[in-house]
């Protein structure tokens, strides 16, 4: 069974070379080609290829076009064929659902393999670059799963500010116009919230957090 494939790139010579090369492959049928993101969307609407191979750097918003393709034409697999080796765009597009990310320095057999794998429901990333992408994705996942520090309330932020200035409970209370007993209550609450045992550990814990100004602005 032939894989129906389309190519979209704004470099005419490269595009013609791709079409010429892959038209000779016995397992591929090149059904269309284009130069812009608008062309890519029109190709999907009019030709419904099995796989579309497209560059990122061409007229139009490639990222928006790819998102639309994935949502509106799920039967067509999208492969990004680009000179950009930036990690973050690759991660975002793979997480969005593309089926391949191939660097333009790759061999013709790499892109051919990517097309076939995409058609078979797999995801292909240029070897070597794939390791960097996977590491980035795993690191991001670990960060997402890591427990986030509890957010402090406004009054707690004020208590923390006084604490970092070296003020005593009485001095903090006077500056905030609250009783020393109330300050002690907040200190106990902060120790429990930040899992520390005493005032010294509390100072260390709050210093390891972002500054009160940053947290209030977040």
VOGU-3710 file (C-alpha; in Angstrom, 3 decimals, decimal comma):
1> xxxxxxxxxx> 0,000/0,000/0,000  1,380/3,392/-1,024  1,783/6,150/1,557  0,338/9,360/0,150  2,672/12,189/1,146  2,818/15,968/0,613  5,731/18,376/1,045  5,583/22,041/2,065  8,687/24,264/2,128  9,347/27,847/1,040
11> xxxxxxxxxx> 12,715/27,004/-0,548  11,866/26,105/-4,175  15,041/24,153/-4,923  14,773/22,085/-1,739  11,090/21,464/-2,330  11,655/20,352/-5,920  14,467/18,098/-4,729  12,247/16,461/-2,118  9,443/15,864/-4,581  11,838/14,510/-7,201
21> xxxxxxxxxx> 13,639/12,210/-4,767  10,646/10,750/-2,954  8,528/10,365/-6,078  10,892/7,539/-7,008  10,261/5,597/-3,812  8,122/2,529/-4,546  6,234/2,809/-1,240  5,432/6,541/-1,537  3,135/8,620/-3,720  3,726/12,383/-3,682
31> xxxxxxxxxx> 0,267/13,915/-4,022  0,963/17,634/-3,535  3,487/20,308/-2,660  3,290/23,874/-1,357  5,300/26,870/-0,146  3,313/28,384/2,758  1,219/27,401/5,753  -1,878/28,361/3,758  -0,765/25,920/1,063  -0,353/23,243/3,741
41> xxxxxxxxxx> -3,917/23,716/4,997  -5,286/23,728/1,444  -3,402/20,511/0,702  -4,973/18,796/3,685  -8,416/20,013/2,682  -8,130/19,059/-0,991  -5,800/16,052/-1,049  -6,023/14,478/2,428  -2,500/12,962/2,327  -1,520/10,245/4,775
51> xxxxxxxxxx> 1,539/12,258/5,794  2,492/15,905/5,332  6,115/17,007/5,688  6,509/20,725/6,376  9,090/23,292/7,405  8,617/25,636/10,365  10,282/28,730/8,912  8,018/29,788/6,064  5,314/32,402/5,420  2,465/32,148/7,911
61> xxxxxxxxxx> 2,236/30,940/11,491  3,523/27,376/11,249  2,770/26,513/14,875  -0,850/27,685/14,596  -1,226/25,851/11,292  0,095/22,623/12,795  -2,278/22,898/15,759  -5,173/23,351/13,323  -4,016/20,400/11,247  -3,800/18,114/14,254
71> xxxxxxxxxx> -7,258/19,147/15,442  -9,071/19,230/12,095  -7,301/16,505/10,104  -6,291/13,828/12,616  -6,055/11,231/9,850  -3,023/13,040/8,382  0,273/12,600/10,204  2,425/15,736/10,494  6,211/15,638/10,213  8,250/18,780/10,836
81> xxxxxxxxxx> 11,292/18,998/8,569  13,414/21,905/9,764  16,885/23,348/10,133  16,086/24,465/13,678  17,650/22,337/16,416  16,034/24,352/19,227  14,758/21,965/21,882  11,698/23,786/23,224  9,790/24,119/19,911  10,413/20,436/19,248
91> xxxxxxxxxx> 9,122/19,462/22,699  6,013/21,621/22,332  5,178/20,236/18,895  5,737/16,622/19,922  3,549/17,116/22,979  0,943/18,699/20,685  0,844/15,508/18,632  3,115/15,683/15,594  4,468/12,359/14,369  7,983/13,374/13,468
101> xxxxxxxxxx> 10,673/15,999/13,924  13,460/15,649/11,383  16,442/17,988/11,080  17,419/19,068/7,585  20,942/17,813/8,095  19,569/14,260/8,201  19,966/11,742/5,402  17,215/11,066/2,882  16,758/7,622/4,422  16,022/9,241/7,795
111> xxxxxxxxxx> 13,162/11,293/6,366  11,906/8,260/4,453  11,902/6,241/7,666  10,094/9,062/9,459  7,332/9,070/6,831  6,816/5,316/7,040  6,868/5,281/10,841  4,441/8,188/11,029  2,055/6,361/8,712  2,322/3,321/11,002
121> xxxxxxxxxx> 1,341/5,375/14,043  4,832/5,862/15,467  6,807/9,001/16,289  10,199/9,622/14,738  12,820/12,135/15,906  16,235/12,573/14,330  18,677/10,295/16,211  20,981/12,211/18,537  18,610/15,153/18,664  15,979/12,750/20,003
131> xxxxxxxxxx> 18,042/12,176/23,163  18,075/15,911/23,930  14,324/16,168/23,354  13,561/13,179/25,583  15,789/14,490/28,383  14,061/17,883/28,172  10,617/16,275/28,292  11,546/14,092/31,271  13,038/17,063/33,128  9,881/19,083/32,545
141> xxxxxxxxxx> 7,754/16,180/33,774  9,825/15,848/36,946  9,395/19,563/37,595  5,647/19,305/37,067  5,409/16,434/39,540  7,653/18,047/42,156  5,731/19,408/45,150  5,397/23,165/44,963  6,088/25,327/48,010  2,926/26,398/49,779
151> xxxxxxxxxx> 1,837/29,917/48,998  1,963/32,297/51,935  -0,944/34,571/52,781  -0,497/38,354/52,841  -0,150/38,536/56,630  2,300/35,631/56,596  4,345/37,509/53,986  4,442/40,486/56,331  5,584/38,280/59,209  8,266/36,756/56,980
161> xxxxxxxxxx> 9,444/40,226/55,943  9,925/41,210/59,585  11,614/37,907/60,342  14,149/38,442/57,559  14,886/41,911/58,953  15,856/40,295/62,268  12,897/41,730/64,174  11,641/40,104/67,367  8,047/38,951/67,676  7,268/42,100/69,662
171> xxxxxxxxxx> 8,847/44,351/67,014  6,963/42,572/64,235  3,734/42,977/66,177  4,323/46,705/66,710  5,107/47,273/63,035  1,922/45,453/61,961  -0,241/46,763/64,784  -1,036/43,265/66,056  -0,309/41,587/69,377  2,825/39,625/70,122
181> xxxxxxxxxx> 0,588/36,624/70,805  -0,837/36,882/67,297  2,677/37,025/65,849  3,566/33,844/67,766  0,464/32,204/66,312  1,619/33,076/62,797  5,132/31,864/63,575  3,757/28,489/64,638  1,619/28,324/61,508  4,605/29,165/59,304
191> xxxxxxxxxx> 6,777/26,517/60,968  4,108/23,892/60,304  3,575/25,060/56,732  7,290/25,038/55,912  8,021/21,882/57,934  10,636/23,436/60,226  11,170/23,105/63,988  12,361/26,495/65,171  12,943/30,145/64,310  16,419/29,547/62,859
201> xxxxxxxxxx> 15,168/26,855/60,485  12,276/29,127/59,571  14,684/31,888/58,550  16,647/29,431/56,415  13,464/28,087/54,827  12,101/31,487/53,877  15,466/32,570/52,483  15,389/29,541/50,189  12,052/30,642/48,787  11,576/33,509/46,354
211> xxxxxxxx> 11,523/36,950/47,900  8,279/38,262/49,435  8,140/40,920/46,700  8,296/38,259/43,994  5,666/36,082/45,634  3,261/38,965/46,128  3,693/39,910/42,473  3,076/36,363/41,245
//
